[in-house]
Amino acid sequence: MYKTISLSSGDALHAALPSDAVSVYLRKPWLAQYRVAPELPIPSQSLIDAFEATARRIPEGPAIHYFDRTISFGRLDELASRFATMLARWKVGPGDRVALAFQNDPQFVIAQLGAWKRGVIVTPLNPMYTEREIEYQTQDAGVRVWAGLDSLPAPESLVERCIRVSRDDPEMMEALGPYAPDESARHPVKADDPAYLVYTSGTTGKPKGAICLHRSVRFNAEVYRAWMQLSERDCILGAAPLFHITGLIAQLAASVVTGAPVILFHRFDAGQALELAHRRHATFCVAAITAYLALMNAQNGRSRFVEKCYSGGAPVPAAVADRFEAQFGSYVHNIYGLTETNSPSHAVPLGARAPVDPVSGALSVGVPVPNCDVKVVDMGDPSRELPVGEAGELAVRGPMVFAGYWIQPEASASAFHDGFFLTGDVGHMDKDGWFYVVDRKKDMIIASGFKVWPREVEDVLYQHPAVREAAVIGVPDPYRGETVKAVLALREEFAGRVIPEDIIGFCKERLAAYKYPRIVEFVDEIPKTATGKFLRRALRS
């Protein structure tokens, strides 16, 4: 089993290691005897405690840059207290759930912090969700209060309160104006209390709420502080969506613990990202590789981008990383994690360069972050650890791992073995300790960094009257990494009467934009096993 080398909180890589240890760190540090720096401490306080400490320390410091507007940490604390007071008046408190449906807007941050002041659990909603998807998550989480942009559909019949906010009111004053901050609304929050219910797709294909504790979220925020050398002198470009675990940890939580401001700009637009990064002197960014491709296409004459670039959510081709560095002068460091690991479990240390897997041509996803133990196990027998170089399922243990799935004890139990979370991703470790993700144990599709479960798409396809059989697979896409393809066998009476565009349009009305199939192929019969299961492998080949 690999035991991580760790960096002291706030220390740079070279500062944390003896001068003769840097090459050891990158060459062979992966056994316990090669530890040359202490692990990061386990947080004893919640994220809201960390935020309030930052607000007291730098009340005038910028917390959010939103186009031409800036909100200070002190002002953000006041607005969050107003939100908490409003919840208290409504008798919403510890353990209750609030759903947030925003793009990358200040209102999301205000509502999140305000909910935490009350001990309330935040469940982010993807604003691209259809009404069906919104209803499922709202009901499954038992949401009492929904807060979101007034341009988005609200599940009013399923919740007790709806807070509809205009995009033109970034401080939410229309809603919060009547609620002066009341100190009695603040509820003590422990490090082991849940901070988020972030919904992910599991082995059954049904979205599951991952219970992310304040302790785990804050720990990985400290990982960003230590490994990416973040402080209040930095500025974080908010390129990742806030409803995604990457945006929640790498942007919001990292800002809370470091005091670095976050640049928000509603939805990702490459031109705006370049302009705002230049204007606000952004220094750090985590984004899907598709965002970096868009930035390369939109470059407007500036030769520099942020100096600390990281990419996760989808494989990073070495050629793309080389092109980006040649164009912007910044190396894109790989990073790997899941919702269940609260973002990173592996990362390429700042200043290091990821090796390339000679077999697949993929860049390494890095090495385990502080306090994270990783092993590669047999996909059929997780009790059997595999040797260096052999591919198997990545299993992770550490303070960043989630607490389990919301009201799904069986799924929670099956996700772990001997204290290790089974990621479902297939990978291997080379002799120098670098990890590579080479495949997925299940059939999950990752399109533009978002996970798509084939069964969910197939369930929608089967609602079309013409569809007899449906199998969904991911196929390579030069921009999205993967795109969704549907292979269909039609009912006899519909043969020749339905075209691919009919199917795509049908799914587009019922699924989020990244989920509906872009490619539809009609076949006479979908290949199956002897037991009647679809042979996805045959479809891919």
C-alpha positions as CSV (number, residue, x, y, z in Angstrom):
1,M,0.0,0.0,0.0
2,Y,1.2,3.5,-0.8
3,K,1.6,5.8,2.1
4,T,1.7,9.4,1.2
5,I,4.4,11.9,1.7
6,S,2.9,15.1,3.2
7,L,3.7,18.8,3.2
8,S,3.3,21.2,6.1
9,S,0.3,23.5,5.8
10,G,1.2,26.6,3.9
11,D,4.7,25.4,3.0
12,A,5.9,25.3,-0.6
13,L,7.1,22.0,-2.0
14,H,10.8,22.9,-2.0
15,A,10.6,24.6,1.3
16,A,9.0,21.6,3.0
17,L,11.7,19.1,1.8
18,P,15.4,19.0,2.4
19,S,17.4,20.1,-0.6
20,D,18.4,16.5,-1.4
21,A,14.9,15.2,-0.9
22,V,13.1,16.8,-3.9
23,S,14.4,14.3,-6.3
24,V,13.5,11.5,-3.9
25,Y,10.0,13.0,-3.5
26,L,9.4,12.7,-7.3
27,R,11.4,9.5,-7.7
28,K,10.6,7.1,-4.9
29,P,8.8,8.5,-1.8
30,W,5.9,6.1,-1.8
31,L,6.9,3.9,1.1
32,A,6.4,4.9,4.7
33,Q,10.1,5.3,5.4
34,Y,10.4,8.0,2.8
35,R,8.2,10.5,4.6
36,V,10.2,13.6,5.0
37,A,7.5,16.1,6.2
38,P,4.6,15.9,8.7
39,E,1.0,15.2,7.7
40,L,-1.6,17.9,7.7
41,P,-3.5,18.2,11.0
42,I,-7.1,16.9,11.0
43,P,-9.4,20.0,11.3
44,S,-11.1,20.4,14.7
45,Q,-13.4,23.2,13.6
46,S,-16.1,23.6,10.9
47,L,-15.8,25.5,7.7
48,I,-18.1,28.2,9.0
49,D,-15.8,28.7,12.0
50,A,-12.9,29.1,9.5
51,F,-14.9,31.6,7.4
52,E,-15.8,33.7,10.4
53,A,-12.1,33.7,11.6
54,T,-11.1,34.9,8.1
55,A,-13.8,37.6,8.1
56,R,-12.5,38.9,11.5
57,R,-8.9,38.8,10.3
58,I,-9.4,40.6,7.0
59,P,-12.9,42.2,7.1
60,E,-12.0,44.7,4.3
61,G,-10.3,42.0,2.2
62,P,-12.1,41.1,-1.1
63,A,-14.0,37.8,-0.9
64,I,-15.8,37.8,-4.2
65,H,-15.1,39.6,-7.4
66,Y,-18.3,39.6,-9.6
67,F,-17.7,41.4,-12.9
68,D,-17.2,45.1,-11.8
69,R,-18.4,44.4,-8.2
70,T,-16.5,43.3,-5.1
71,I,-17.9,41.9,-1.9
72,S,-15.5,42.0,1.1
73,F,-15.3,39.3,3.7
74,G,-16.9,41.5,6.3
75,R,-19.8,42.3,4.0
76,L,-20.2,38.6,3.1
77,D,-20.3,37.7,6.7
78,E,-23.1,40.2,7.3
79,L,-25.1,38.9,4.4
80,A,-24.6,35.3,5.5
81,S,-25.8,36.3,9.0
82,R,-29.0,37.8,7.4
83,F,-29.6,34.6,5.6
84,A,-29.2,32.6,8.8
85,T,-31.6,35.0,10.6
86,M,-34.2,34.4,7.9
87,L,-33.8,30.7,8.3
88,A,-34.1,31.0,12.1
89,R,-37.4,33.0,11.7
90,W,-38.7,30.1,9.6
91,K,-37.7,27.5,12.2
92,V,-35.1,26.0,9.9
93,G,-32.1,24.7,11.8
94,P,-29.5,22.1,12.5
95,G,-29.7,19.0,10.2
96,D,-32.3,20.5,7.9
97,R,-31.5,20.7,4.1
98,V,-31.4,23.7,1.9
99,A,-31.1,23.3,-1.9
100,L,-29.2,26.0,-3.8
101,A,-29.9,26.4,-7.6
102,F,-27.5,29.1,-8.9
103,Q,-24.9,29.5,-11.5
104,N,-21.5,30.8,-10.3
105,D,-23.1,33.8,-8.6
106,P,-22.5,35.5,-5.2
107,Q,-25.9,34.5,-4.0
108,F,-24.8,30.8,-3.9
109,V,-21.9,31.8,-1.5
110,I,-24.2,33.9,0.7
111,A,-26.8,31.2,1.0
112,Q,-24.3,28.5,1.6
113,L,-22.5,30.4,4.4
114,G,-25.9,31.5,5.9
115,A,-27.1,27.9,5.9
116,W,-24.0,26.8,7.7
117,K,-24.4,29.4,10.4
118,R,-27.6,27.6,11.2
119,G,-26.1,24.1,11.1
120,V,-28.1,23.5,7.9
121,I,-26.9,21.0,5.3
122,V,-26.4,22.5,1.8
123,T,-27.4,20.4,-1.3
124,P,-26.3,22.1,-4.6
125,L,-28.7,21.7,-7.5
126,N,-27.3,21.7,-11.1
127,P,-29.1,24.6,-12.8
128,M,-29.2,22.6,-16.0
129,Y,-31.4,20.0,-14.4
130,T,-34.8,19.3,-15.8
131,E,-37.9,19.4,-13.6
132,R,-37.8,15.6,-13.3
133,E,-34.2,15.7,-12.0
134,I,-34.9,18.6,-9.7
135,E,-37.9,16.8,-8.1
136,Y,-35.9,13.6,-7.5
137,Q,-33.0,15.3,-5.7
138,T,-35.4,17.6,-3.7
139,Q,-37.5,14.7,-2.5
140,D,-34.5,12.4,-1.8
141,A,-32.7,15.0,0.3
142,G,-35.9,16.0,2.1
143,V,-35.2,19.7,1.2
144,R,-37.2,22.2,3.3
145,V,-36.0,25.4,1.6
146,W,-35.1,26.0,-2.0
147,A,-33.1,29.1,-3.0
148,G,-32.2,29.9,-6.6
149,L,-32.3,32.3,-9.5
150,D,-35.8,33.4,-10.5
151,S,-35.0,32.3,-14.1
152,L,-34.9,28.6,-12.9
153,P,-37.8,26.2,-12.2
154,A,-38.5,25.9,-8.5
155,P,-40.1,22.8,-6.9
156,E,-42.6,24.9,-5.0
157,S,-44.9,22.1,-4.2
158,L,-42.2,20.0,-2.7
159,V,-40.6,22.5,-0.2
160,E,-41.8,24.7,2.6
161,R,-40.1,27.9,1.3
162,C,-38.8,29.2,-2.0
163,I,-36.4,32.1,-2.2
164,R,-36.3,33.4,-5.8
165,V,-33.5,35.8,-6.5
166,S,-32.8,38.0,-9.4
167,R,-29.4,37.7,-11.0
168,D,-29.2,41.5,-10.8
169,D,-29.4,41.4,-7.0
170,P,-26.0,39.7,-6.2
171,E,-26.3,40.5,-2.5
172,M,-29.9,39.2,-2.3
173,M,-31.0,42.4,-0.5
174,E,-34.6,42.1,-1.9
175,A,-34.9,38.9,0.1
176,L,-32.5,39.6,3.0
177,G,-33.2,43.3,3.6
178,P,-35.9,42.7,6.3
179,Y,-33.6,40.4,8.3
180,A,-31.1,42.3,10.4
181,P,-28.3,40.0,11.6
182,D,-29.3,38.3,14.9
183,E,-26.5,36.6,16.9
184,S,-29.0,34.1,18.3
185,A,-29.5,32.6,14.8
186,R,-25.9,31.3,14.9
187,H,-25.8,27.7,15.9
188,P,-22.7,25.8,17.0
189,V,-21.4,23.6,14.2
190,K,-19.0,20.7,14.8
191,A,-16.3,19.5,12.4
192,D,-18.1,16.1,12.1
193,D,-21.4,17.7,11.1
194,P,-22.5,17.4,7.5
195,A,-21.7,20.4,5.3
196,Y,-23.0,19.2,1.9
197,L,-25.2,16.6,0.3
198,V,-23.6,16.5,-3.2
199,Y,-25.4,14.2,-5.5
200,T,-23.5,11.7,-7.6
201,S,-24.4,8.6,-9.6
202,G,-23.6,5.2,-8.1
203,T,-23.6,1.6,-9.1
204,T,-27.4,1.4,-9.4
205,G,-27.5,4.4,-11.7
206,K,-29.7,6.3,-9.3
207,P,-28.2,9.6,-8.1
208,K,-27.1,9.4,-4.5
209,G,-26.4,12.1,-1.9
210,A,-22.8,11.9,-0.7
211,I,-22.5,13.2,2.9
212,C,-19.6,15.5,2.9
213,L,-18.6,16.5,6.5
214,H,-17.2,19.9,7.4
215,R,-14.0,18.2,8.6
216,S,-13.5,16.4,5.2
217,V,-14.2,19.5,3.1
218,R,-12.0,21.7,5.3
219,F,-9.2,19.1,5.2
220,N,-9.0,19.2,1.4
221,A,-9.2,23.0,1.4
222,E,-6.1,22.8,3.5
223,V,-4.6,20.4,1.0
224,Y,-5.1,23.2,-1.6
225,R,-3.5,25.7,0.7
226,A,-0.5,23.5,1.2
227,W,0.2,21.8,-2.1
228,M,-0.9,24.7,-4.3
229,Q,0.7,27.3,-2.0
230,L,-2.4,29.4,-1.7
231,S,-2.8,32.5,0.6
232,E,-4.8,35.7,0.7
233,R,-2.3,37.1,-1.8
234,D,-3.7,34.7,-4.4
235,C,-6.8,35.2,-6.5
236,I,-8.9,32.2,-7.5
237,L,-10.6,32.1,-10.9
238,G,-14.0,30.4,-10.4
239,A,-14.0,28.4,-13.7
240,A,-15.5,25.2,-12.2
241,P,-19.3,25.2,-11.5
242,L,-20.2,25.7,-7.8
243,F,-22.7,22.8,-7.9
244,H,-19.8,20.5,-8.6
245,I,-17.4,19.2,-5.9
246,T,-14.4,20.8,-7.6
247,G,-16.0,24.3,-7.4
248,L,-17.1,23.7,-3.9
249,I,-13.7,22.7,-2.6
250,A,-11.1,24.3,-4.9
251,Q,-12.9,27.6,-5.1
252,L,-15.2,28.3,-2.1
253,A,-13.6,26.2,0.6
254,A,-10.1,27.1,-0.4
255,S,-11.1,30.8,-0.3
256,V,-12.6,30.3,3.2
257,V,-9.4,28.9,4.7
258,T,-6.9,31.1,2.9
259,G,-8.6,34.4,2.5
260,A,-8.0,34.4,-1.3
261,P,-10.8,36.1,-3.2
262,V,-12.8,34.2,-5.8
263,I,-13.7,35.6,-9.3
264,L,-17.2,34.6,-10.2
265,F,-18.8,35.3,-13.6
266,H,-22.2,33.5,-13.7
267,R,-21.5,30.8,-16.4
268,F,-18.1,29.9,-17.9
269,D,-17.3,31.9,-20.9
270,A,-13.7,31.7,-22.2
271,G,-13.5,35.3,-23.3
272,Q,-14.8,36.6,-20.0
273,A,-12.5,34.2,-18.1
274,L,-9.5,35.6,-19.9
275,E,-10.5,39.2,-19.4
276,L,-11.4,38.9,-15.7
277,A,-8.3,36.8,-14.9
278,H,-6.2,39.6,-16.4
279,R,-8.1,42.4,-14.8
280,R,-8.3,40.8,-11.3
281,H,-4.8,39.3,-11.5
282,A,-5.9,35.7,-11.0
283,T,-3.2,33.3,-9.9
284,F,-5.0,29.9,-9.5
285,C,-7.5,27.9,-11.5
286,V,-9.0,24.4,-11.5
287,A,-11.1,23.5,-14.5
288,A,-12.0,20.7,-16.8
289,I,-9.7,20.2,-19.8
290,T,-12.5,21.4,-22.1
291,A,-12.3,24.8,-20.4
292,Y,-8.6,25.0,-21.1
293,L,-9.3,24.1,-24.8
294,A,-11.9,26.9,-24.9
295,L,-9.4,29.3,-23.4
296,M,-6.9,28.4,-26.1
297,N,-9.5,29.0,-28.8
298,A,-10.5,32.3,-27.3
299,Q,-7.1,33.8,-26.6
300,N,-7.2,37.5,-27.3
301,G,-3.6,38.4,-27.6
302,R,-2.5,38.0,-24.0
303,S,0.4,35.5,-23.6
304,R,-0.1,34.7,-20.0
305,F,-2.9,33.0,-17.9
306,V,-2.9,32.1,-14.2
307,E,0.4,30.7,-13.0
308,K,-1.1,27.8,-11.0
309,C,-3.3,25.7,-13.4
310,Y,-4.9,22.4,-12.4
311,S,-7.3,20.2,-14.4
312,G,-9.6,17.4,-13.2
313,G,-12.8,15.6,-14.2
314,A,-11.6,14.1,-17.5
315,P,-8.3,12.8,-18.9
316,V,-5.7,15.4,-19.9
317,P,-4.0,14.5,-23.1
318,A,-0.3,15.3,-23.0
319,A,-0.5,17.1,-26.3
320,V,-3.1,19.5,-25.0
321,A,-1.0,20.3,-21.9
322,D,1.9,21.0,-24.2
323,R,-0.1,23.3,-26.4
324,F,-1.5,25.2,-23.5
325,E,1.9,25.7,-22.0
326,A,3.3,26.9,-25.3
327,Q,0.4,29.3,-25.7
328,F,0.0,30.7,-22.2
329,G,3.3,29.8,-20.4
330,S,1.5,27.8,-17.7
331,Y,1.7,24.1,-17.2
332,V,-1.6,22.3,-16.5
333,H,-1.1,20.1,-13.5
334,N,-3.3,17.0,-13.3
335,I,-5.6,16.4,-10.3
336,Y,-7.9,13.5,-9.5
337,G,-10.7,12.9,-7.1
338,L,-14.4,12.2,-6.8
339,T,-17.4,13.6,-5.0
340,E,-16.8,10.9,-2.4
341,T,-13.3,12.1,-1.8
342,N,-14.3,15.8,-1.6
343,S,-12.3,16.6,-4.7
344,P,-8.6,15.7,-4.6
345,S,-7.2,12.4,-3.5
346,H,-4.3,12.7,-6.0
347,A,-2.6,15.7,-7.5
348,V,0.6,16.6,-9.4
349,P,2.5,18.8,-6.9
350,L,2.9,22.4,-7.9
351,G,6.1,22.7,-9.9
352,A,6.3,19.0,-10.8
353,R,5.5,17.6,-14.2
354,A,3.4,14.5,-14.7
355,P,5.0,11.6,-16.5
356,V,3.2,10.0,-19.4
357,D,1.9,6.4,-19.3
358,P,3.8,4.7,-22.1
359,V,1.0,2.2,-22.7
360,S,-2.1,4.5,-22.9
361,G,-0.3,7.9,-23.5
362,A,-2.2,9.4,-20.6
363,L,-0.7,11.8,-18.2
364,S,-0.4,10.7,-14.6
365,V,-3.1,12.0,-12.3
366,G,-0.4,12.6,-9.7
367,V,0.4,11.2,-6.3
368,P,-1.8,10.9,-3.2
369,V,-2.3,14.1,-1.3
370,P,-1.4,14.4,2.4
371,N,-2.9,11.8,4.8
372,C,-4.3,9.8,1.9
373,D,-3.5,6.1,1.7
374,V,-4.1,4.5,-1.7
375,K,-3.9,0.9,-2.9
376,V,-4.7,-0.8,-6.2
377,V,-7.0,-3.9,-5.6
378,D,-8.3,-6.7,-7.6
379,M,-11.6,-5.7,-9.2
380,G,-13.2,-9.0,-8.3
381,D,-11.6,-9.3,-4.8
382,P,-10.9,-6.0,-3.1
383,S,-9.1,-7.8,-0.3
384,R,-6.3,-8.7,-2.7
385,E,-3.8,-5.8,-3.3
386,L,-2.1,-5.7,-6.6
387,P,1.6,-5.1,-7.3
388,V,3.2,-2.1,-8.9
389,G,2.3,-1.8,-12.6
390,E,-0.8,-4.0,-12.5
391,A,-4.2,-2.4,-13.2
392,G,-7.0,-2.7,-10.7
393,E,-9.5,-0.6,-8.8
394,L,-8.2,2.4,-6.9
395,A,-9.1,2.2,-3.2
396,V,-8.6,5.3,-1.0
397,R,-8.6,6.0,2.7
398,G,-8.1,9.3,4.5
399,P,-9.8,12.2,6.2
400,M,-11.0,13.5,2.8
401,V,-13.3,10.6,2.2
402,F,-17.0,11.1,2.6
403,A,-19.2,9.7,5.4
404,G,-21.5,7.6,3.3
405,Y,-24.6,8.0,1.1
406,W,-27.7,9.8,2.3
407,I,-30.3,7.3,3.6
408,Q,-28.7,4.4,1.7
409,P,-26.9,2.2,4.2
410,E,-26.5,-0.7,1.9
411,A,-24.9,1.4,-0.9
412,S,-22.7,3.0,1.8
413,A,-21.5,-0.4,3.1
414,S,-20.8,-1.7,-0.4
415,A,-18.7,1.4,-1.3
416,F,-16.1,0.5,1.3
417,H,-13.9,-2.5,2.0
418,D,-11.6,-2.7,5.0
419,G,-11.9,1.0,5.6
420,F,-11.0,1.9,2.0
421,F,-13.4,3.6,-0.4
422,L,-13.6,1.7,-3.6
423,T,-13.5,4.4,-6.3
424,G,-14.8,2.4,-9.2
425,D,-12.0,3.7,-11.3
426,V,-9.4,1.4,-12.8
427,G,-5.7,2.5,-12.6
428,H,-2.2,1.5,-11.7
429,M,0.9,2.9,-10.0
430,D,4.3,2.9,-11.7
431,K,7.5,2.0,-10.0
432,D,8.2,5.7,-9.1
433,G,4.8,6.1,-7.3
434,W,2.8,8.0,-10.0
435,F,-0.8,7.0,-10.5
436,Y,-2.6,6.6,-13.8
437,V,-6.4,6.2,-14.4
438,V,-6.7,4.0,-17.4
439,D,-10.4,3.0,-17.4
440,R,-13.6,2.8,-15.3
441,K,-14.8,-0.2,-13.5
442,K,-18.3,0.6,-14.4
443,D,-19.8,2.2,-17.5
444,M,-19.8,5.8,-16.3
445,I,-19.4,8.4,-19.1
446,I,-17.5,11.6,-18.3
447,A,-18.6,14.3,-20.7
448,S,-16.9,17.7,-20.2
449,G,-16.0,16.7,-16.7
450,F,-19.6,15.7,-15.8
451,K,-20.5,12.1,-15.0
452,V,-23.3,10.5,-16.9
453,W,-24.8,7.2,-16.0
454,P,-25.9,5.2,-19.1
455,R,-28.9,3.7,-17.3
456,E,-30.5,7.1,-16.6
457,V,-30.3,8.0,-20.3
458,E,-31.6,4.6,-21.3
459,D,-34.6,5.0,-18.9
460,V,-35.5,8.2,-20.8
461,L,-34.9,6.6,-24.2
462,Y,-37.3,3.8,-23.3
463,Q,-40.0,6.4,-22.8
464,H,-40.0,7.0,-26.5
465,P,-42.7,4.9,-28.2
466,A,-40.4,3.9,-31.1
467,V,-37.6,2.4,-28.9
468,R,-37.5,-1.4,-28.4
469,E,-33.9,-1.7,-27.1
470,A,-31.5,1.0,-25.9
471,A,-27.9,0.9,-24.9
472,V,-25.9,4.0,-24.1
473,I,-22.1,4.2,-24.3
474,G,-19.5,6.9,-24.2
475,V,-17.4,7.5,-27.3
476,P,-14.3,9.7,-27.6
477,D,-14.9,13.3,-28.3
478,P,-12.0,15.8,-29.1
479,Y,-13.7,18.6,-27.1
480,R,-15.7,16.9,-24.4
481,G,-13.4,14.0,-23.7
482,E,-16.4,11.7,-24.1
483,T,-19.8,12.2,-25.6
484,V,-23.0,10.2,-25.1
485,K,-24.0,7.8,-27.9
486,A,-27.3,5.9,-28.0
487,V,-27.5,2.6,-29.9
488,L,-31.2,1.8,-30.5
489,A,-33.3,-1.0,-31.9
490,L,-36.6,0.3,-33.0
491,R,-40.1,-1.3,-32.9
492,E,-41.0,-2.8,-36.2
493,E,-43.8,-0.3,-36.9
494,F,-41.5,2.7,-36.5
495,A,-38.7,1.5,-38.8
496,G,-37.9,4.2,-41.3
497,R,-40.3,6.7,-39.6
498,V,-37.9,7.9,-36.9
499,I,-34.6,9.7,-37.5
500,P,-31.8,10.4,-35.0
501,E,-32.8,14.0,-34.6
502,D,-36.2,12.9,-33.3
503,I,-34.5,10.9,-30.5
504,I,-32.0,13.6,-29.7
505,G,-34.8,16.2,-29.4
506,F,-36.9,13.9,-27.2
507,C,-34.0,13.4,-24.8
508,K,-33.0,17.0,-24.8
509,E,-36.3,17.9,-23.3
510,R,-35.9,15.4,-20.5
511,L,-32.2,15.5,-19.6
512,A,-29.6,18.0,-18.6
513,A,-27.6,19.3,-21.5
514,Y,-24.5,17.2,-20.8
515,K,-26.5,14.0,-20.5
516,Y,-28.6,13.7,-23.7
517,P,-27.1,11.7,-26.6
518,R,-25.3,13.7,-29.3
519,I,-25.0,10.6,-31.5
520,V,-27.8,8.0,-32.3
521,E,-27.3,4.9,-34.2
522,F,-30.0,2.5,-35.3
523,V,-29.3,-1.3,-35.4
524,D,-31.5,-4.3,-36.0
525,E,-30.4,-5.9,-32.7
526,I,-28.2,-4.9,-29.8
527,P,-25.6,-7.6,-29.1
528,K,-26.2,-9.5,-25.8
529,T,-24.6,-12.0,-23.5
530,A,-26.2,-15.4,-23.0
531,T,-28.1,-14.0,-20.0
532,G,-29.5,-11.2,-22.0
533,K,-27.2,-8.4,-20.9
534,F,-26.1,-5.8,-23.5
535,L,-22.5,-6.2,-24.6
536,R,-21.4,-2.6,-24.2
537,R,-17.8,-3.7,-25.0
538,A,-18.9,-4.9,-28.4
539,L,-20.7,-1.6,-29.1
540,R,-17.6,0.4,-28.2
541,S,-15.4,-1.7,-30.5
